[in-house]
């Protein structure tokens, strides 16, 4: 059992996260979760800007959208 869990840990973790998100959609509602997500994104980018300015935001998007040929 331990080998199975170690071999599939990300599938297990992400499945649990997906179940929690679905339950939150039903219990809290779509608009509340959307508002929380937008606030979280704003905080993330605010911290990026505080720590490194616009260059850190550019580096984030370069890393995020880096293709295999880049």
ZIVEN-V583085 format. One record per helix or strand. SS is the DSSP state (a for helix, b for strand). FROM is the first residue (numbers start at 1). TO is the last residue. Records with the same first field share a line. If there is no record, write none. Layout:
SS = FROM-TO  FROM-TO
//
This chain:
a = 2-7  9-27  30-64
//
